[in-house]
Amino acid sequence: MMSLNELPEDCVSTILSLSSPWDVCRSTAVCSELRSVAQLDCVWESFLPSDYHEIVSRAGPELLKWDSKKELFFLLCNSLLIDGGNKIFNLDKITGLKSYVLSARDLSIAWADDPIYWAWKHTPQSRFKESAELRTTSWLDIQGYLKLNMLSPNTTYGAYLIFKVSKRAYGLEIMPMEVSIEVGSDVVSHNTVYLRQDEGKKHQMQWLIYYNRTEILASRVNHGSEDSNLKLPGARGDGWMEIELGHFFYGESGDSCRDGKVVKMSMKEIKGHHLMGGLIVEGIEIRPLL
């Protein structure tokens, strides 16, 4: 039987490039014969996104220094600030799939420039310069947009609002919000979420007061939806909370019709008769569902 060191180097490098970053790292850990080949640029370039030159330029090439494509790959796995600090780009270390975080400044937020309704400030534990803190409103509407061809093809993605709730928050637990994902002109995900869980008699009373309106809204939002379960927020490892806005699938790359489309992620509340405040918006994360 032929051993690995008897195979031509280009043959071994081709085999490795058809695997995954995780497989290459794991293989070299147990097989010393693969280590030299596994360092080659031709292997690691296959794991880099096809537009990595553009991504590097959007970060500022002077900020990134590398001596090999393997080193560049792991630099891109370190949540790189791009587009003037308004987005974060990241590669998954195991799969090499892309993900993004759109900052609050990169989102479309109703009345965000009016200091009566929103305040812009730096928030601890945030890599962005500013987060948006809701002072008061009766109409919440947050939207994010991303070109589909910026993502990894043949991948299912989830979109998540990243946020916090201040100690002085009010009104966020009363009504569910509408969340949706649109790819081009097609609505591919539609659901309802709560931004805050409130326990005790206060919540019970609010639920009784708003029960009929909540049922009507939830019924209308979930009509025709494949997933009609009400979503609740969960804690992240970075000190923030997140709530799922929906998910979508990006198919084959190279389809000019599909690639020209934009993914629209939104969360809004039907205009009501109560005020809310205390929501701190970090941004929207679009990451692969692994």
N, C-alpha and C positions, 0 to 999 in steps of 0.2 A: 504494500500500500504506500502511495506517495505521501510524504509529509508536507506540511505547509511551507517549510523552508526550501522545498524543491520546486514549488510553483513560482512562475515569473512574478515579479513585484507588481506589475500592472494588473495581473490577474487577481492577486490578493487585494489590491487597493480597490478594484472594481467590486469585488465581493463585499468588502467592508462598506463601500459607499452606498450599496443597495440595502444596507441594514438601517440602524438608527443610532443616534449619538450614545444612547444608553447601552446598546449592544456592543458598540465599539469599545467603550470604556470597560465594560464588563469582560469582554473577550481578552483585552490586553492585560487585565488583572490576573487572568488564569493561564495565559499563554504568552510566554516571553517572546516567541517567534513572531508575534504580530506587532510588537510594540513599535518597532522602527517604521513599519509601513503605516501604522495607525496615526503617525504624526504628520503624514504627508498632506500638503495643501489640497491635493485632488480629492482626498477622502472627505475632508471637512468642508470644502466648498460645496459638496453635494448636500450638506445639511443646512447651509446658509440659504436664506430666502433669495429668490432670483433678483429682487430689487434691493439687495443689501447695500449697494453703492449709494442709492438714493437715501436710504435710511441713515447711513453714516453721515451723508451731507446734511441731512435735516437735524442731526445732533451737533454738527460742527466738527469737521474732521480733525481740527486742532485739539479737540478734547479726547480723541480716541487714539491710542498708540498700541500697536500690536506688531508682533514679529512673525506670526503664522495665522493661517485661517482657523486653526483650532483655538488660538488665543482670542481671535475676533469673535468666534462663536460664543465663547463663554462670557465675553464682554457684553454681548447682546442679550445674554441671559440675566443680566444684572439690572433690569428695569431702567432703561435709558431714557432720559428726558430729551424730547425732540420738539420741533416746531416752536422754538422760542420758549420752551418750558411749559407749553400748554397741553402736551400729550406725553404719555409714557409708553414706550415700546418695549416688548419683552419676548424672548424666545423661551419655550419650554425646554429645559435641559434634557429631558428624556426623549421627547418626540421631535423637537425642533419646530413646533407649531407656533405661529405668531399670536400675540395678544396685545391689546391696547387699553390704556386708560385715558379717557377724555376728561380734562379738568373742567371744573365748573365754568371757567372762562371760555372754554371751548363748546359749551352747551348753549342752547337757546332757552332762556328762562324768562317767563312772562314778568315784565316790570322789574327786571333785575337791575336796571340802571337807575331806578328811582329809590333814593335812600329812605323814603317813607316805608317801603316794603321790604327791601333787602339791604344788607350790609356786607361789604367785602372786607375780609380780614384774614391774616395768616392764622392757621390753626395748628397747634402742636400735633406731631405725628403725621403731618402732611408734607409731601415732597414738592407740592405746588406752592407758588408764592401766595395764592389767595384761595379761600373757600367762600362760598356764598351762604350767609346766615339769614334765614327768613325772620323778619321782624313781625310782620302781620300781613295777612291777605285772606280773602275769601275765594280766591281763584288760583289754584296751583297748576302750573303747566310747565313741564320740563321736557325738552327734546334734545336728542343727540343724533348726529349724522356721521356716517363713515362710508367711504367708497368700498364697495364689496371687494374689488381687486387688491385692496391693501391687506387682505386676510389670506390664510392658507387654504388652498383649494381642497375639495373633498373632505371637508371638516364641518362638524356641527358646532356652532357657537352659542354661548349663553351671554346675555347682557344683564348687568347688575348695577343698580344705583348704589353708590357708596355714600354713606351719610352718617351723621350723628344727631342726637337729640339733646338740646341744652336742658339745663335744670329748670329753666323758666318756660319750657315748651308747654303749649296748650292747643287743644283742638285737633291734634294729629290722630288721636285714637278714635275719634267719633265716626268718621266716614271712611269707607274703603276708597282706594284710588283705582282708576283705570290704567292699565299698562298694556302696551302693544308693541309689536315689531312689524315693520313694513319693509319689504324688499322690493324696490321699484314701486309699482302701484299695487302690489299684492300684500294684503294683511296676512302674515303667516303665523302670528301668535297674538292672543288677546285674552286678558285675564283681569282679576282684581287682586289688590294687595292691601294690607294694613301696614302703616309705617311705624306703629307703636302699639304694644300690648299694654293695656291698663287693667289692673285687677281691682277687685273690691266693689263696694256699693256704688262708687261713682261710675264705674264702667257699666254696671248693671242698669243704672238709671238712664245713662246715655243710650244704651242699647234699646231700652224700652221706648225712649222718646223717638229715636231715629229708625226703629225697626222696619217700619213699612217702607220708608224711603230707601233703606239699605237693601232690602229684598228686591225692590224694583230695579235699583241700579245693578246689583249683582246679576239679576236675571237678564237684563239687557246686555251687559258686558259679556256674559258667558254664553250668550245664545250662539250656537254653532261652534263654540270653542271645544277643542279636543280635551283640554285640561281645565276643568271647571273648579278645581280645588282653590280655595282662598289661600293666597300666599302670605306668609309672615316673615319678618326680618330675622336675620341670623347674625351672629358675631363673626368678625374676621380676625385673623391673627395679627393684624396691624393696628388694632385698637379702634377700628371703625365698624359700622354695621353695614349690611348689604341686603338688598331685596331684589329678587329676580324680576326682570322686566319681560323676559321671554327668551326664546331660542329660535335659531334658524340654521339652515344648511346651505353651505356654499359648495357648489358642485365643481365640475371640471373647469380648470383655468383655460383661458384662450378663447372662450366663447365671448365674442365682442359685445353681443347683446346683453349677456348676463354681467360681464365684468364692468360695463358702463353704469350699472345700477348703483344706487345708494341705499344703505341700510338706515332706516329711521327708527330710533328707539324713543319711546315716549311714556310719560306718566302724567296724568292729570286728574283733577277732581272736577266733577260737574259743579258748576257754580252754585253755591249753597247760601245759607243764611247765617252761617256761623264763621267766626274768625279762627285762624290758626297761626301759630308762630313757633319759633325755636328749632326749626329744621336746619341743619348745617349740611350743605351739599359739597362733597369732595369731587364727585364726578361720576362717570359711567365707565365700567370695565366691560370689555368684550373679550372673552377668553374661551378657548376650546373646551368642550365637554369631553373629558377623558374617561 
